[in-house]
Amino acid sequence: MQKFQDPQTIYRPTDIINDNRREYRVVMSYQKAWKAKECALKNLMGSTEESYVKLAKYCHNMGRTNSNSAFFIETDGQNHFKYLFMALQQCIRGFQNTMRPLILVDGRALKARYEGKLTVATYQDVNIQIYPLTFGIIDGEIDLAMRWFFTKLREVIGDIENLAYVTDQGYYLYHIQGNLKTKYRDSGIVALFRKAVEAYSFEEFVKFMSEIEHKLQSAWEYLLDMGVEHWARSHFTRH
């Protein structure tokens, strides 16, 4: 258990096996080392099930000490946990009073027993300092879950004029670029695509897209089909 006191520590089953062999001359199987790690974590932090049960009480108490904060927990028909949304009042107020009209949303997979995804919305102030706005737990970046998350986000912040989002949902620059690398390797298309992406003016964009069309019309058609407003700076509809 002492090995896991610091949450930054990475202590894997293979490390447990090596330590037991060196310190006690005991040979362990990987499965036994994995179970030992799970047991130590449970004794130290409690079970995953216990943690989910405590979520409602945690949100209630946080709301008492942080008035005007927002907490939403969604359950299924059997009262099993589905989604969590949390936004502290201090973060909401900071966004509304000092924000730039830009929200960045990203997620990270949870590696616990029930998996899911931790989703975080952040923003920048005028000094380009990054602040958290909301946290959420969903069951993956699927349309239904993300719709729920963004619906709750809108309830919390209201309608913001000229608000824009940056997210890896849907059309994703690196996914498009990866597809181009796979389909048109060594053709120079990727370099032209990057120039088209980063072009500020419509004229620059047309120039690079014309070069792509001249080289490989199928690549040009693929990029148009993706919708240039989703990946080209010059065609973005917001500030």
VOLO-36749 format. One record per residue (C-alpha): chain; x, y, z; residue number from 1. Coordinates in Angstrom, 2 decimals, padded with zeros to 5 digits, always signed. Layout:
BEGIN
<site ch="A" c1="X" c2="Y" c3="Z" i="NUM"/>
...
***
This chain:
BEGIN
<site ch="A" c1="+000.00" c2="+000.00" c3="+000.00" i="1"/>
<site ch="A" c1="+002.90" c2="+002.39" c3="+000.69" i="2"/>
<site ch="A" c1="+003.86" c2="+002.21" c3="-002.98" i="3"/>
<site ch="A" c1="+000.53" c2="+003.77" c3="-003.98" i="4"/>
<site ch="A" c1="+000.40" c2="+006.64" c3="-001.44" i="5"/>
<site ch="A" c1="+001.58" c2="+009.06" c3="-004.11" i="6"/>
<site ch="A" c1="-000.99" c2="+009.07" c3="-006.97" i="7"/>
<site ch="A" c1="+001.81" c2="+010.03" c3="-009.38" i="8"/>
<site ch="A" c1="+003.61" c2="+006.75" c3="-008.72" i="9"/>
<site ch="A" c1="+003.49" c2="+004.16" c3="-011.49" i="10"/>
<site ch="A" c1="+003.83" c2="+000.74" c3="-009.86" i="11"/>
<site ch="A" c1="+002.93" c2="-002.07" c3="-012.24" i="12"/>
<site ch="A" c1="+002.39" c2="-005.80" c3="-011.62" i="13"/>
<site ch="A" c1="+005.77" c2="-006.46" c3="-013.25" i="14"/>
<site ch="A" c1="+007.36" c2="-004.14" c3="-010.64" i="15"/>
<site ch="A" c1="+005.65" c2="-006.12" c3="-007.86" i="16"/>
<site ch="A" c1="+007.02" c2="-009.36" c3="-009.33" i="17"/>
<site ch="A" c1="+010.56" c2="-007.97" c3="-009.54" i="18"/>
<site ch="A" c1="+010.47" c2="-006.51" c3="-006.00" i="19"/>
<site ch="A" c1="+009.25" c2="-009.79" c3="-004.49" i="20"/>
<site ch="A" c1="+011.92" c2="-011.74" c3="-006.34" i="21"/>
<site ch="A" c1="+014.66" c2="-009.38" c3="-005.20" i="22"/>
<site ch="A" c1="+013.53" c2="-008.73" c3="-001.60" i="23"/>
<site ch="A" c1="+011.94" c2="-012.07" c3="-000.63" i="24"/>
<site ch="A" c1="+013.18" c2="-014.48" c3="-003.30" i="25"/>
<site ch="A" c1="+009.56" c2="-015.29" c3="-004.06" i="26"/>
<site ch="A" c1="+008.42" c2="-015.91" c3="-007.63" i="27"/>
<site ch="A" c1="+004.91" c2="-014.61" c3="-008.34" i="28"/>
<site ch="A" c1="+002.68" c2="-015.06" c3="-011.36" i="29"/>
<site ch="A" c1="+001.50" c2="-011.95" c3="-013.19" i="30"/>
<site ch="A" c1="-002.11" c2="-012.69" c3="-012.20" i="31"/>
<site ch="A" c1="-001.23" c2="-012.84" c3="-008.51" i="32"/>
<site ch="A" c1="+000.75" c2="-009.59" c3="-008.75" i="33"/>
<site ch="A" c1="-002.18" c2="-007.92" c3="-010.51" i="34"/>
<site ch="A" c1="-004.59" c2="-009.09" c3="-007.77" i="35"/>
<site ch="A" c1="-002.19" c2="-007.82" c3="-005.11" i="36"/>
<site ch="A" c1="-002.17" c2="-004.40" c3="-006.73" i="37"/>
<site ch="A" c1="-005.98" c2="-004.33" c3="-006.90" i="38"/>
<site ch="A" c1="-006.20" c2="-005.35" c3="-003.23" i="39"/>
<site ch="A" c1="-003.75" c2="-002.64" c3="-002.15" i="40"/>
<site ch="A" c1="-005.64" c2="+000.04" c3="-004.09" i="41"/>
<site ch="A" c1="-008.97" c2="-001.08" c3="-002.64" i="42"/>
<site ch="A" c1="-007.61" c2="-001.00" c3="+000.93" i="43"/>
<site ch="A" c1="-006.11" c2="+002.43" c3="+000.33" i="44"/>
<site ch="A" c1="-008.92" c2="+004.18" c3="-001.57" i="45"/>
<site ch="A" c1="-011.97" c2="+001.93" c3="-001.29" i="46"/>
<site ch="A" c1="-013.70" c2="+000.03" c3="-004.07" i="47"/>
<site ch="A" c1="-014.92" c2="+001.52" c3="-007.32" i="48"/>
<site ch="A" c1="-018.50" c2="+000.59" c3="-006.40" i="49"/>
<site ch="A" c1="-018.21" c2="+002.43" c3="-003.08" i="50"/>
<site ch="A" c1="-016.88" c2="+005.51" c3="-004.85" i="51"/>
<site ch="A" c1="-019.81" c2="+005.66" c3="-007.29" i="52"/>
<site ch="A" c1="-022.27" c2="+005.25" c3="-004.41" i="53"/>
<site ch="A" c1="-020.70" c2="+008.28" c3="-002.69" i="54"/>
<site ch="A" c1="-021.01" c2="+010.54" c3="-005.75" i="55"/>
<site ch="A" c1="-024.48" c2="+011.85" c3="-004.94" i="56"/>
<site ch="A" c1="-023.51" c2="+012.73" c3="-001.34" i="57"/>
<site ch="A" c1="-020.27" c2="+014.30" c3="-002.58" i="58"/>
<site ch="A" c1="-022.16" c2="+016.52" c3="-005.04" i="59"/>
<site ch="A" c1="-024.69" c2="+017.48" c3="-002.36" i="60"/>
<site ch="A" c1="-021.99" c2="+018.54" c3="+000.11" i="61"/>
<site ch="A" c1="-020.01" c2="+020.38" c3="-002.58" i="62"/>
<site ch="A" c1="-023.17" c2="+022.29" c3="-003.46" i="63"/>
<site ch="A" c1="-023.62" c2="+023.33" c3="+000.17" i="64"/>
<site ch="A" c1="-020.10" c2="+024.75" c3="+000.43" i="65"/>
<site ch="A" c1="-020.02" c2="+026.13" c3="-003.13" i="66"/>
<site ch="A" c1="-023.39" c2="+027.78" c3="-003.69" i="67"/>
<site ch="A" c1="-024.56" c2="+028.25" c3="-007.27" i="68"/>
<site ch="A" c1="-022.35" c2="+025.40" c3="-008.44" i="69"/>
<site ch="A" c1="-023.89" c2="+022.88" c3="-010.84" i="70"/>
<site ch="A" c1="-023.99" c2="+019.12" c3="-010.33" i="71"/>
<site ch="A" c1="-025.92" c2="+016.64" c3="-012.47" i="72"/>
<site ch="A" c1="-025.96" c2="+012.85" c3="-012.16" i="73"/>
<site ch="A" c1="-027.75" c2="+010.76" c3="-014.77" i="74"/>
<site ch="A" c1="-028.77" c2="+007.15" c3="-014.07" i="75"/>
<site ch="A" c1="-030.33" c2="+004.45" c3="-016.18" i="76"/>
<site ch="A" c1="-033.66" c2="+002.65" c3="-015.66" i="77"/>
<site ch="A" c1="-032.10" c2="+000.44" c3="-012.97" i="78"/>
<site ch="A" c1="-030.66" c2="+003.42" c3="-011.08" i="79"/>
<site ch="A" c1="-027.14" c2="+002.60" c3="-012.26" i="80"/>
<site ch="A" c1="-024.70" c2="+005.45" c3="-012.87" i="81"/>
<site ch="A" c1="-024.45" c2="+006.79" c3="-016.43" i="82"/>
<site ch="A" c1="-023.15" c2="+010.38" c3="-016.48" i="83"/>
<site ch="A" c1="-021.78" c2="+013.04" c3="-014.16" i="84"/>
<site ch="A" c1="-021.47" c2="+016.79" c3="-014.80" i="85"/>
<site ch="A" c1="-019.81" c2="+019.19" c3="-012.35" i="86"/>
<site ch="A" c1="-019.09" c2="+022.93" c3="-012.60" i="87"/>
<site ch="A" c1="-017.99" c2="+024.93" c3="-009.57" i="88"/>
<site ch="A" c1="-019.46" c2="+028.39" c3="-009.08" i="89"/>
<site ch="A" c1="-016.01" c2="+030.02" c3="-009.04" i="90"/>
<site ch="A" c1="-015.20" c2="+028.53" c3="-012.46" i="91"/>
<site ch="A" c1="-018.56" c2="+029.57" c3="-013.93" i="92"/>
<site ch="A" c1="-018.20" c2="+033.12" c3="-012.63" i="93"/>
<site ch="A" c1="-014.64" c2="+033.36" c3="-013.94" i="94"/>
<site ch="A" c1="-015.75" c2="+032.24" c3="-017.38" i="95"/>
<site ch="A" c1="-018.64" c2="+034.66" c3="-017.56" i="96"/>
<site ch="A" c1="-016.64" c2="+037.67" c3="-016.30" i="97"/>
<site ch="A" c1="-013.15" c2="+037.27" c3="-017.80" i="98"/>
<site ch="A" c1="-013.45" c2="+034.70" c3="-020.54" i="99"/>
<site ch="A" c1="-012.50" c2="+034.74" c3="-024.17" i="100"/>
<site ch="A" c1="-015.46" c2="+033.24" c3="-026.12" i="101"/>
<site ch="A" c1="-013.66" c2="+029.94" c3="-026.68" i="102"/>
<site ch="A" c1="-014.13" c2="+026.60" c3="-024.89" i="103"/>
<site ch="A" c1="-011.79" c2="+023.66" c3="-025.35" i="104"/>
<site ch="A" c1="-013.21" c2="+020.20" c3="-024.65" i="105"/>
<site ch="A" c1="-011.14" c2="+017.05" c3="-024.36" i="106"/>
<site ch="A" c1="-011.42" c2="+013.65" c3="-022.74" i="107"/>
<site ch="A" c1="-009.31" c2="+010.90" c3="-021.25" i="108"/>
<site ch="A" c1="-010.21" c2="+007.24" c3="-020.88" i="109"/>
<site ch="A" c1="-010.77" c2="+005.98" c3="-017.34" i="110"/>
<site ch="A" c1="-008.91" c2="+002.74" c3="-016.72" i="111"/>
<site ch="A" c1="-010.91" c2="+001.60" c3="-013.70" i="112"/>
<site ch="A" c1="-013.19" c2="-001.42" c3="-013.79" i="113"/>
<site ch="A" c1="-016.18" c2="+000.39" c3="-015.30" i="114"/>
<site ch="A" c1="-014.10" c2="+002.42" c3="-017.77" i="115"/>
<site ch="A" c1="-015.89" c2="+005.47" c3="-019.21" i="116"/>
<site ch="A" c1="-014.34" c2="+008.82" c3="-020.07" i="117"/>
<site ch="A" c1="-013.37" c2="+011.89" c3="-018.06" i="118"/>
<site ch="A" c1="-014.40" c2="+014.93" c3="-020.11" i="119"/>
<site ch="A" c1="-013.07" c2="+018.38" c3="-019.26" i="120"/>
<site ch="A" c1="-014.04" c2="+021.80" c3="-020.65" i="121"/>
<site ch="A" c1="-011.46" c2="+024.58" c3="-020.22" i="122"/>
<site ch="A" c1="-011.10" c2="+028.21" c3="-021.26" i="123"/>
<site ch="A" c1="-008.47" c2="+030.97" c3="-021.47" i="124"/>
<site ch="A" c1="-008.43" c2="+034.43" c3="-020.01" i="125"/>
<site ch="A" c1="-006.96" c2="+037.46" c3="-021.79" i="126"/>
<site ch="A" c1="-003.50" c2="+036.52" c3="-020.50" i="127"/>
<site ch="A" c1="-003.74" c2="+033.10" c3="-022.19" i="128"/>
<site ch="A" c1="-004.01" c2="+031.37" c3="-018.81" i="129"/>
<site ch="A" c1="-005.99" c2="+028.11" c3="-018.87" i="130"/>
<site ch="A" c1="-008.77" c2="+027.47" c3="-016.34" i="131"/>
<site ch="A" c1="-011.11" c2="+024.51" c3="-015.85" i="132"/>
<site ch="A" c1="-014.78" c2="+025.17" c3="-016.48" i="133"/>
<site ch="A" c1="-016.53" c2="+021.81" c3="-016.09" i="134"/>
<site ch="A" c1="-015.76" c2="+018.15" c3="-015.47" i="135"/>
<site ch="A" c1="-017.85" c2="+015.22" c3="-016.63" i="136"/>
<site ch="A" c1="-017.84" c2="+011.45" c3="-016.67" i="137"/>
<site ch="A" c1="-019.55" c2="+009.80" c3="-019.62" i="138"/>
<site ch="A" c1="-019.56" c2="+006.35" c3="-021.18" i="139"/>
<site ch="A" c1="-017.45" c2="+007.32" c3="-024.17" i="140"/>
<site ch="A" c1="-017.38" c2="+009.95" c3="-026.88" i="141"/>
<site ch="A" c1="-020.65" c2="+008.84" c3="-028.46" i="142"/>
<site ch="A" c1="-023.26" c2="+011.23" c3="-029.80" i="143"/>
<site ch="A" c1="-025.77" c2="+010.68" c3="-026.99" i="144"/>
<site ch="A" c1="-023.25" c2="+011.16" c3="-024.19" i="145"/>
<site ch="A" c1="-021.67" c2="+014.26" c3="-025.73" i="146"/>
<site ch="A" c1="-025.10" c2="+015.76" c3="-026.45" i="147"/>
<site ch="A" c1="-025.93" c2="+015.33" c3="-022.75" i="148"/>
<site ch="A" c1="-022.64" c2="+016.95" c3="-021.72" i="149"/>
<site ch="A" c1="-023.04" c2="+019.97" c3="-024.00" i="150"/>
<site ch="A" c1="-026.70" c2="+020.38" c3="-023.02" i="151"/>
<site ch="A" c1="-025.69" c2="+020.66" c3="-019.36" i="152"/>
<site ch="A" c1="-022.85" c2="+023.00" c3="-020.28" i="153"/>
<site ch="A" c1="-025.29" c2="+025.33" c3="-022.01" i="154"/>
<site ch="A" c1="-027.62" c2="+025.24" c3="-019.00" i="155"/>
<site ch="A" c1="-024.73" c2="+026.39" c3="-016.83" i="156"/>
<site ch="A" c1="-023.18" c2="+029.16" c3="-018.95" i="157"/>
<site ch="A" c1="-026.23" c2="+030.30" c3="-020.94" i="158"/>
<site ch="A" c1="-026.07" c2="+031.73" c3="-024.46" i="159"/>
<site ch="A" c1="-022.71" c2="+033.36" c3="-025.21" i="160"/>
<site ch="A" c1="-022.39" c2="+035.52" c3="-028.32" i="161"/>
<site ch="A" c1="-019.78" c2="+034.33" c3="-030.85" i="162"/>
<site ch="A" c1="-018.87" c2="+031.35" c3="-028.67" i="163"/>
<site ch="A" c1="-016.67" c2="+028.77" c3="-030.38" i="164"/>
<site ch="A" c1="-015.59" c2="+025.27" c3="-029.36" i="165"/>
<site ch="A" c1="-012.42" c2="+023.32" c3="-029.97" i="166"/>
<site ch="A" c1="-012.87" c2="+019.56" c3="-029.60" i="167"/>
<site ch="A" c1="-011.57" c2="+016.36" c3="-031.09" i="168"/>
<site ch="A" c1="-015.12" c2="+015.29" c3="-031.84" i="169"/>
<site ch="A" c1="-016.23" c2="+014.77" c3="-035.43" i="170"/>
<site ch="A" c1="-013.84" c2="+016.26" c3="-037.96" i="171"/>
<site ch="A" c1="-010.36" c2="+016.09" c3="-036.51" i="172"/>
<site ch="A" c1="-007.37" c2="+017.60" c3="-038.28" i="173"/>
<site ch="A" c1="-004.98" c2="+014.80" c3="-037.45" i="174"/>
<site ch="A" c1="-007.47" c2="+012.12" c3="-038.45" i="175"/>
<site ch="A" c1="-007.86" c2="+013.73" c3="-041.86" i="176"/>
<site ch="A" c1="-004.11" c2="+014.12" c3="-042.17" i="177"/>
<site ch="A" c1="-003.61" c2="+010.47" c3="-041.18" i="178"/>
<site ch="A" c1="-006.04" c2="+009.35" c3="-043.85" i="179"/>
<site ch="A" c1="-004.19" c2="+011.41" c3="-046.45" i="180"/>
<site ch="A" c1="-000.86" c2="+009.89" c3="-045.41" i="181"/>
<site ch="A" c1="-002.29" c2="+006.40" c3="-045.74" i="182"/>
<site ch="A" c1="-003.99" c2="+006.92" c3="-049.10" i="183"/>
<site ch="A" c1="-001.54" c2="+009.27" c3="-050.81" i="184"/>
<site ch="A" c1="+001.88" c2="+008.50" c3="-049.36" i="185"/>
<site ch="A" c1="+004.85" c2="+010.43" c3="-050.84" i="186"/>
<site ch="A" c1="+002.56" c2="+012.52" c3="-053.06" i="187"/>
<site ch="A" c1="+003.11" c2="+015.87" c3="-051.32" i="188"/>
<site ch="A" c1="-000.62" c2="+016.10" c3="-050.60" i="189"/>
<site ch="A" c1="-000.20" c2="+016.27" c3="-046.81" i="190"/>
<site ch="A" c1="+002.10" c2="+019.32" c3="-047.00" i="191"/>
<site ch="A" c1="-000.38" c2="+021.13" c3="-049.27" i="192"/>
<site ch="A" c1="-003.23" c2="+020.14" c3="-046.97" i="193"/>
<site ch="A" c1="-001.43" c2="+021.69" c3="-043.98" i="194"/>
<site ch="A" c1="-000.92" c2="+024.91" c3="-045.94" i="195"/>
<site ch="A" c1="-004.60" c2="+024.97" c3="-046.90" i="196"/>
<site ch="A" c1="-005.56" c2="+024.39" c3="-043.25" i="197"/>
<site ch="A" c1="-003.42" c2="+027.23" c3="-041.95" i="198"/>
<site ch="A" c1="-004.17" c2="+029.78" c3="-044.69" i="199"/>
<site ch="A" c1="-005.77" c2="+032.94" c3="-043.29" i="200"/>
<site ch="A" c1="-007.16" c2="+034.30" c3="-046.54" i="201"/>
<site ch="A" c1="-009.63" c2="+032.76" c3="-048.94" i="202"/>
<site ch="A" c1="-007.23" c2="+033.43" c3="-051.85" i="203"/>
<site ch="A" c1="-004.42" c2="+031.48" c3="-050.20" i="204"/>
<site ch="A" c1="-006.78" c2="+028.61" c3="-049.46" i="205"/>
<site ch="A" c1="-007.97" c2="+028.45" c3="-053.11" i="206"/>
<site ch="A" c1="-004.38" c2="+028.43" c3="-054.32" i="207"/>
<site ch="A" c1="-003.36" c2="+025.40" c3="-052.22" i="208"/>
<site ch="A" c1="-006.59" c2="+023.53" c3="-052.93" i="209"/>
<site ch="A" c1="-006.05" c2="+024.08" c3="-056.67" i="210"/>
<site ch="A" c1="-002.59" c2="+022.53" c3="-056.34" i="211"/>
<site ch="A" c1="-004.12" c2="+019.53" c3="-054.56" i="212"/>
<site ch="A" c1="-006.74" c2="+019.18" c3="-057.30" i="213"/>
<site ch="A" c1="-004.03" c2="+019.34" c3="-059.97" i="214"/>
<site ch="A" c1="-001.98" c2="+016.63" c3="-058.23" i="215"/>
<site ch="A" c1="-004.74" c2="+014.24" c3="-057.19" i="216"/>
<site ch="A" c1="-008.38" c2="+015.02" c3="-057.83" i="217"/>
<site ch="A" c1="-009.54" c2="+012.17" c3="-055.56" i="218"/>
<site ch="A" c1="-007.75" c2="+013.83" c3="-052.60" i="219"/>
<site ch="A" c1="-009.32" c2="+017.17" c3="-053.47" i="220"/>
<site ch="A" c1="-012.79" c2="+015.58" c3="-053.60" i="221"/>
<site ch="A" c1="-012.17" c2="+013.83" c3="-050.26" i="222"/>
<site ch="A" c1="-011.31" c2="+017.13" c3="-048.56" i="223"/>
<site ch="A" c1="-014.34" c2="+018.90" c3="-050.02" i="224"/>
<site ch="A" c1="-016.60" c2="+016.05" c3="-048.91" i="225"/>
<site ch="A" c1="-015.33" c2="+016.50" c3="-045.33" i="226"/>
<site ch="A" c1="-016.64" c2="+020.07" c3="-045.39" i="227"/>
<site ch="A" c1="-013.92" c2="+022.73" c3="-045.50" i="228"/>
<site ch="A" c1="-015.64" c2="+024.77" c3="-042.76" i="229"/>
<site ch="A" c1="-014.72" c2="+021.98" c3="-040.33" i="230"/>
<site ch="A" c1="-010.97" c2="+022.03" c3="-040.92" i="231"/>
<site ch="A" c1="-009.90" c2="+025.18" c3="-042.80" i="232"/>
<site ch="A" c1="-009.03" c2="+028.31" c3="-040.81" i="233"/>
<site ch="A" c1="-010.15" c2="+030.61" c3="-043.65" i="234"/>
<site ch="A" c1="-013.65" c2="+029.06" c3="-043.67" i="235"/>
<site ch="A" c1="-014.30" c2="+028.94" c3="-039.93" i="236"/>
<site ch="A" c1="-017.62" c2="+030.71" c3="-039.29" i="237"/>
<site ch="A" c1="-016.73" c2="+032.16" c3="-035.86" i="238"/>
<site ch="A" c1="-014.01" c2="+034.43" c3="-034.53" i="239"/>
***
